[in-house]
């Protein structure tokens, strides 16, 4: 079983939830970079000075995160990506249930990290990579931890229904979508391809050494 220490988990959580812990504004008229930049700026304004409050009122923080998920993240797309090759043979009910389960575990497992993550600066880079496709984009940013360590972050976005939605995050070179897909695949093999058992027991984790050492996206 992978173990995640609190400091590293807090870092991961801060990065993962940076876009989710705020009431998202309509994104149809904004570029991908503007979507990320606005979200990061709103996050810092929302959380700063209230960390102790949210730490004592974690259910309120979970509610805040939950309210905005549908507006900023495409969890149906994410769920299908994480299920990978198993998605095709899953029933519509299983597909929907996994997407909901993935979303819930992300909120329940990591909400506390949002108020314990100690950072110095969140900055969206001014020089972004050009888009290769009209309906796909990536936005790069950096997180400067309190100890000065700089962690690169890249958000992958997809144009859906006229709005840009997050579909993946790469943290310090670690592709989180791919990591979770590998974990789903392992769980399916261990559970004899029992979809319901895997969904019921879904508890995504990341090893400390992965985030600390980084990787190649």
N, C-alpha and C positions, 0 to 999 in steps of 0.2 A: 504494500500500500504506500503510495506516495505521501510524503508529509510536507505541509506548507507552513513555514514559520510565519508568525504574525507580521513582521516587517515586510517580507516579500509579498505575502498575501495582500497586505494593505496597499503596496505599490500596484499590484495587479488590479486590485479592485478600483483604485482611484482611476486607473487608465480605462478599464472596461466600462465603468459607470459614468465617466466624465460626460458622456452624451445623454445619459438616461435619467440623471437625478434632477431634472428640472422640467417645468412645463414647456414643451417644445413649441416653437412658433411655426406657422405655416412655411413650408420650404419650397413651394413651387416656383417662386420668383428669385430664389437664391442659388448661387453657384455652390458646388460642393465645399469649396474652401470657406465660403461665407457661412454655410450651415455649421461646420465644425467650429469656426472662430466664434460665432455667436453662442454656441453651446458651451464652449470652454469659458467664455467671459461670464455667461450667466451662472455657470456652475460656481465659479469662485465667489461671485456676489451672493449666491444663495447659501453656500456652506460656511464661508469665512465668518468667524465670530459666533457661530451657532453649533460648533462641533460638540461641545459639552451637552447642549440641549438635545441634539439628535442622538447622542450616545445614550442619554437617559430616556429617549422616546423613539426607540428604534422602529416601532411599528409605524409611526408617522413618517419616518424616512422611507420605509418600504412602500408605504402608500404613495409617497411623492414619486418614487422611482416607477412604480407600477403604472401610474397615471399617464406617463409620457412614453412608455415603451412602443406603443403602436404607432406613434407619430414619427419616431426617429429610427427605429430598427425594424427590419423586415424579418420577423421571427419565423414566418412560414418558409421563407427562402433559406434562412440559417438552419432550420430544423432539417430540411431536405438535404442540405449540404453535409451536415454532421452525420445523418443516417447513411449517406454515400450510396454504395451499391445495394444496400438493403432497402432503400426507399421504394424501389419499383415494386417489390413484393409485399410491402406493407399495405394494410387496408387503409382507406381514407380516415377511418376513426383512429387508427394507430398513428398515422402521420400527424393528425391534428393534436392528439394527446401528447405526442412527444414534443411538438413545438411548444405546447402550453407547459409541459413539465420542464423543458429546458429553460424557459423563461422564469418559471417559479423558483427553480433551484438557484439560478443566477442571483435573483433578488434575495432569497432566504439565506444563502450561504455567504454572500459577499457584502451585504448592506453595511455591516459594521465597519468594514474596511474603509468605506468612504469617509468616515469621520476620524479614523485613526491614521490614515495615510498622511505622512508629514512631508510636504513638498515646499520647495522654495519658489518655483515658477512653472507655469504651464504656458508654452508658447507655440503657436502655429507658425510654421516657417513661411517666410515671405516668398521664397522662390520654390514654387511647386512644380512637379513634373507635369508635362502636357498630357492631356487626355488622349488615349489611343482610340477610344470608342465613345460615341455620343451618349450611350446609356451606362457607361462605367467610368469610375474615377477613383483616385486615391488622394488622400490628403495627409501630409506628413507634419508631425509636430514633435516637440521634445518636452520631456518632463525632467526638471532639475530637482533632485531630491535634496533634503536638508543637508546632507553631507557633501553636496556638490556633484554627486554622480549624475550624469546625463543619460537618460533612457530614451532612445528613439522610438516613436510610435507612428504607425501608419494605419489609417482607417480606410477600408475599402467600401465604396458606396455604389449603389445601383439605382438607376432611375426607374421608379415604379409608380404608375398612376400619376405621372407628372411631378413626382416629388423624389428627392434624393434620400435614400435610406441606407443606413449602415448594414453591411452584411458580413463584415469580418474585421478583425483587428490583429495587427502584427506588433508585438511588444518585444523590443530588444532583439529583433530577428526571429522571434518565436511566433510562428503562424498559429494563432489560437484555434481557428476553425479547423485546421488540419490536425492539431493536437487532439481536439475533442472528437474528430472523426475517427482517429486511430483508437481512442478509448471506447467509442461505440462499437467499433469492429471487434475489439478484444472482448468486450462484454457479450457480444452476440456469439462469439465462438465459445466462450466459457459457459454460456447459458443454453447451448445447443440451439441457437437461433430462435429462442423464445422471445418474441418481440415484447409481449406484455411484461415478462419478468425483467427484461432489460430496462424498459421504460419505468416500471415501478421502482427499480433500484438505482436509477440514474443519479450519479453524484460525481460530476466532473471535477478533476483535480489537476494540478500542475506541480511538478517537482520543483523544489527550491533551486536546485542546481541548474535547471533549464533556464529560469529567468535570470539568475545571477550571471551565468556564463554566456547567455545569449545564443544565437544560432543564425543560420542563413535562411532568409525568407524563401 
